[in-house]
């Protein structure tokens, strides 16, 4: 039986999710939220090395990750002001 092992590198583009941070605001009522800065997804290139034996993937290793565009976090204000009756 002949065993053929092949190793190749490939790259893929992936999105980077943004995170949301919260700031308290005494100007907004409790339960209210206001987006101060809208979040934006980033982008990265991931290089992987894949080893196949007889056409079947036996291992996949990330060789490098390069951030092309940084994700921009979203900033949200949350209200702390109490409603008066």
C-alpha positions as CSV (number, residue, x, y, z in Angstrom):
1,X,0.0,0.0,0.0
2,X,1.3,3.4,-0.9
3,X,0.9,6.2,1.6
4,X,1.0,9.8,0.3
5,X,1.5,12.6,2.7
6,X,1.2,16.2,1.6
7,X,1.7,19.4,3.6
8,X,0.5,22.7,2.2
9,X,0.0,26.2,3.5
10,X,-3.1,28.3,2.9
11,X,-4.5,31.6,4.1
12,X,-8.0,32.8,4.9
13,X,-9.5,36.2,5.7
14,X,-11.5,36.3,9.0
15,X,-13.7,38.9,10.7
16,X,-12.8,40.1,14.2
17,X,-15.9,40.8,16.3
18,X,-16.0,44.1,18.2
19,X,-16.7,44.2,21.9
20,X,-19.2,46.5,23.7
21,X,-18.3,48.6,26.7
22,X,-20.8,50.3,28.9
23,X,-20.6,53.7,30.7
24,X,-23.0,54.9,33.3
25,X,-24.8,58.2,32.7
26,X,-26.8,60.2,35.2
27,X,-28.4,62.1,32.3
28,X,-30.3,59.0,31.0
29,X,-33.1,57.3,32.9
30,X,-32.6,53.8,34.2
31,X,-33.3,51.3,31.4
32,X,-32.3,53.7,28.7
33,X,-29.3,53.2,26.5
34,X,-27.5,55.4,24.0
35,X,-24.8,54.3,21.6
36,X,-21.9,56.8,21.8
37,X,-19.6,55.1,19.3
38,X,-20.8,52.4,16.9
39,X,-18.7,49.3,16.9
40,X,-17.0,48.1,13.7
41,X,-15.7,44.6,12.9
42,X,-12.0,44.1,12.1
43,X,-10.3,41.8,9.7
44,X,-7.3,39.4,10.0
45,X,-5.4,37.0,7.8
46,X,-4.8,33.5,9.2
47,X,-2.1,31.3,7.6
48,X,-2.5,27.6,8.3
49,X,-0.4,24.5,7.5
50,X,-2.5,21.5,6.6
51,X,-1.1,17.9,6.5
52,X,-3.0,15.3,4.5
53,X,-2.4,11.6,4.3
54,X,-4.1,9.8,1.3
55,X,-6.3,12.9,0.9
56,X,-7.5,13.0,4.5
57,X,-6.6,15.9,6.7
58,X,-4.6,14.6,9.7
59,X,-3.5,17.9,11.2
60,X,-4.0,21.6,10.8
61,X,-1.8,24.2,12.5
62,X,-2.1,28.0,12.6
63,X,1.3,29.3,11.5
64,X,0.6,33.1,11.8
65,X,-2.2,35.6,12.3
66,X,-1.9,39.1,11.0
67,X,-4.5,41.8,11.9
68,X,-5.2,43.9,8.8
69,X,-7.9,46.1,10.3
70,X,-8.4,46.5,14.1
71,X,-11.9,46.0,15.5
72,X,-13.4,49.2,16.9
73,X,-15.3,48.7,20.2
74,X,-18.8,49.9,20.6
75,X,-19.4,52.3,23.5
76,X,-22.9,52.4,25.1
77,X,-24.2,54.7,27.8
78,X,-26.6,53.2,30.3
79,X,-28.9,55.4,32.4
80,X,-28.7,55.7,36.2
81,X,-31.2,58.5,36.7
82,X,-34.3,57.6,38.7
83,X,-37.7,58.5,37.5
84,X,-39.6,60.8,39.9
85,X,-43.4,60.4,40.3
